[in-house]
Amino acid sequence: MTSGYKKAFWVNSKAIAQNPEKHIKEIVEIGADEIFLLSIDNEGALYPAKLSVVAKEARQRSLIEGAIREAKRNGLKVHAWIVALNKPNEELITKKREWFVVSKEGKSCVDEPPYINSYKWLCPSNEEVRSYLLGTIQELMETYDVDGIHLDYIRLPDLFLPEGLRERYSLEKSKDVYMEKYDFCYCKKCREGFMKEFGFDPIEIKFGTRKWYEWHAWRAGKITEIVKAVNVTVKSYDSSIETSAAVFATPGYAYRIVFQQWATWPLDSFEPMIYHEYYDKNINWIGEAVMEGISSGKNIVAGIFLGFLRNREDILNAVGIALEKGSNGVCFFVYPMPHPELKEAIKEALSKF
Ligand SMILES: [Zn+2]
């Protein structure tokens, strides 16, 4: 019997593929009853897919099959966790360069990725990208018996970074600094698409002007369209399969920095990544973020970053405050756990609801 709340982990399938029995047993023992199993990462599918690029280590054998089998045998719900638009895969870069986002400076992320080398993103306005993602998800559902489809990296690159991350990239900490090299996407599809609706080229729009906000909203709208299309694909295949997404911590941050207007997305649940230290906040902020999410009327399951919880008290506080503010459970990032010595504390926290 489950309590009705989600008690879940995001699970790195590559780390448990050698011995799924042992790891799934441990997850069950800790008290979780659902897993978000990494099934398609930024390199590609973690199984020999036909419609999607495949990660190198998964060309010969599936890295998720064993985990799914063991999870099912132990009564866990399995959501396929899918890295949607961040795709630094060499084959795609070579064959489909035009699918990748272009900055306001006119440079493809393939040549000049923002922030880190793996920040190579597919453009959400491109219909081919959309069909590619939908085909990939369809194939996954036909291949594996999953209970949910979970979208991650379903956004554009960060227009700004949250406060706690700025110093790492030599950015000024105390304010948002706009830079054209971090502003995406100005590919042909985006420029023509916007021009068709608004009558002018978005490349001419200055940051912060009124037109800017229309352009910002237009881009968010393209991501929403993809999410809606995924939801239709999943539900028409099997209406009992749950849809969800790992979104930025609050609707406000998500919209402003990564163009996710997630409060309008038609998914069954949302696992906002309330990774407090990235936002330079303390554990109490997890509760505030949960409240903001819930005010959108959505079903919120707080995503909690275990690496930022350093003792038993931190874990009990983080989970306690999320639940107290109305979260429909918790999802921990990540399994295998960064502080395995805190396993008992996690178990204790999950046993309280
Ligand atoms: Zn584009």
Residues whose N, C-alpha, C, O or C-beta is under 5 A from the ligand:
A	BS01	ZN	C123 S125 C185 Y186 C187 K189 C190
